[in-house]
Amino acid sequence: MLALKNVSKRYELGKTSVEVLKGLDFQVNEGDVIVIRGPSGSGKSTLLNLLGLLDSPSSGQVLLDGHIIQYKDFDKLAQQRAKAISFIFQSFNLNPVLTAEENVMVPLMIRSDIDRSTKQHRVDEWISKVDLTAHRHKKPDELSGGQRQRVAIARAMVSEPRLVIADEPTANLDSKTARIILELMRKLNQERGTAFVLATHDPTLDEFAKTRLRMVDGQLVKDIPSER
């Protein structure tokens, strides 16, 4: 589905060039559930941004369904991302002037292939699944951190993506809500083949993982394999 080939990512800090990812080869297939660990600054977030087509590599190629991603046509790139990939951000990235319901609707607004009634049905479905029906008309500053995270998760799932990329998806959730969200993710993975790439420090995600990797010096190495 998605592949990185010999990808490097460098950032220029004044006169210093910092290489965060170094000749990385990585691929995500349908049905994968990949958990990535690593200390802060190891490159996890940079990797997620590249996988989510939110950033471009300094060198190497990113391929979606075997086609090399071009970063010049941003409208086309947005359409490719909208139909295939969703992102759950650690910092939520909710629009502060929109209600919870309107934030969940955002990924569907540019989808001309989905009719209006289906869009609303999906929003209603996911607002209910993350237990936010009573808060659907509230804006982000009226919600708790856990409620905002649930809005972000519903927003990611509503477009029925083939790949969900998440940066610390359970960081702001209590244990009960985290369990509910993980079960929703597991169901999507089993029934629809939705792939997940998750960067986390939360050990409870290990039971959800099919593959565990660790980011070390800009490369991915196998972690202790999952028993599942």
C-alpha positions, 0 to 999 in steps of 0.5 A: 500500500505505502512504501518508503525507499531509501528515504532520508530526511534532513533539517537545516539548523543554521549552518548545521544539517541534522539527518533524522532519517537515514536511508530508510526502507519501510512498507505498510501493507493492508491489514498491518498493525505496526507499533513504533517505539523510540525516545523523543528525538529519534525520528518517530514523528518525522517518519509519521509525517512522511507516511501521512504525506504531510512532509516530503523526504530530502532524498529517496521515494515515497510510493502509494500503491506503487506510484511515486508521490509527487509533491508539486501538485498539492491539490492532488496530494490532498486528494490522495491523502483524503482517500487513503490516509488519516492521521491522529495527532497527539496535539489533536489539531482540531479547528477551534471555531468548529464544533466537535461534529463539524471537526469530524465532518472536515475530512469528508468535505472535499470528498465529492465521491460521497453524497451528503446523507452518507457523510452525515450518517458516518459523522453520526455513527462515529460521534456515537462510537466515541461516546460524544453524542452529548457533546457534539455541538461543543467547541474544542475549548469546551471539551476535556483533553480526553474528549478532544482526543476522541473527536480527533479519533472520530475525525480520523475514522470517519473517512474509512481510510485504508491507513490510520497513522497515530502519534500517541493515540491513547495519551489523553484517554483514561483506561476505559476509553482507551480500551474502547478505542482499541477495540474499535481499531481492532474491529476495523483492522479485522473487518476492513483490513484497515492498516495502523501505524502507531507511535507510542510509549503506551505498553497497552498497545502491544496487545493490538500490535502485529509488528513492533519496531523501534526507532534507533539512529534514524532506522527501524529495527525489530522489537520483541515480536508480538505473540499474536 
